[in-house]
């Protein structure tokens, strides 16, 4: 799956939404990380990462989100994750990063 197949971006005056599709794992995490950081660096606020079409996210995917969050904090941009599938939400909760992205902990 290529970048164009994996992610789309929707920009408006109310921020940017990045729609991610497919697994976010060792093979794809850098693509996802770079796309989120590129959106952050445009100054869009907030940057929303939609994970509704991500069936699996491993520790490298969590790392990609945390790396992007570091850039967002530096740029003073809000980074939000929305609509994770149940297993992805569980990974984010178990790794204690869910609240960092505006997700519930329970």
C-alpha positions in Angstrom: 0.0 0.0 0.0 1.4 3.4 -0.9 1.1 6.7 0.9 -1.7 7.8 -1.4 -3.6 4.6 -0.7 -2.9 4.8 3.1 -3.8 8.4 3.9 -5.9 11.3 2.7 -5.9 14.8 4.1 -8.8 17.3 4.4 -7.8 20.9 5.1 -10.1 23.8 6.1 -9.9 27.0 8.1 -10.7 24.8 11.1 -7.7 22.7 10.9 -6.6 19.5 9.1 -7.9 16.0 9.3 -5.6 13.1 8.3 -7.5 10.0 7.5 -5.3 6.9 8.0 -6.2 3.5 6.5 -4.7 0.1 7.1 -2.3 -1.2 9.7 0.1 1.3 11.4 3.1 -0.9 12.1 6.8 -1.3 11.6 6.3 -1.1 7.8 4.1 2.0 7.7 4.7 4.0 10.9 7.2 6.4 9.3 4.8 7.3 6.5 2.1 8.1 9.0 4.5 10.0 11.3 5.8 12.1 8.4 2.3 12.9 7.1 1.2 14.1 10.5 4.3 16.2 11.1 3.9 17.7 7.6 0.4 18.8 8.5 1.6 20.2 11.8 4.3 22.2 10.1 1.8 23.9 7.9 0.5 25.7 11.0 -2.9 24.0 10.8 -4.6 23.9 14.2 -5.9 21.5 15.2 -4.4 18.5 13.4 -6.8 15.6 13.8 -5.7 12.0 13.0 -8.7 9.9 12.1 -8.0 6.2 12.9 -11.5 4.8 12.1 -10.0 2.7 9.3 -7.0 1.5 11.2 -7.6 -2.1 12.3 -4.1 -2.5 14.0 -1.6 -0.2 15.6 1.6 -1.6 17.2 4.2 0.1 19.3 5.9 1.7 16.3 2.5 3.3 15.5 2.3 4.6 19.1 5.8 5.9 18.7 4.8 7.7 15.5 2.0 9.4 17.3 4.2 10.4 20.2 6.9 11.8 17.8 4.2 13.9 16.0 2.9 15.1 19.4 6.4 16.3 20.3 6.5 18.4 17.1 2.9 19.6 17.8 3.9 20.8 21.3 6.9 22.7 19.9 4.7 24.3 17.2 1.9 25.0 19.7 -0.5 23.0 17.6 -3.3 20.8 19.0 -2.9 17.2 17.9 -6.0 15.0 18.4 -6.7 11.4 17.6 -10.3 10.4 16.8 -12.4 7.4 16.2 -9.9 4.6 16.9 -11.3 1.1 16.4 -11.7 -0.8 19.7 -8.4 -2.7 19.5 -6.5 0.4 18.6 -8.2 2.3 21.4 -7.1 -0.5 23.7 -3.5 -0.2 22.6 -3.6 3.6 23.2 -5.1 3.1 26.7 -2.7 0.3 27.7 0.3 2.3 26.7 -1.2 5.3 28.7 -1.1 7.7 25.7 -4.9 7.9 25.1 -5.3 11.1 27.2 -2.4 12.8 25.4 -4.5 12.7 22.3 -7.9 13.6 23.7 -9.2 10.1 24.0 -11.0 8.6 27.1 -9.0 6.3 29.3 -11.8 3.9 30.0 
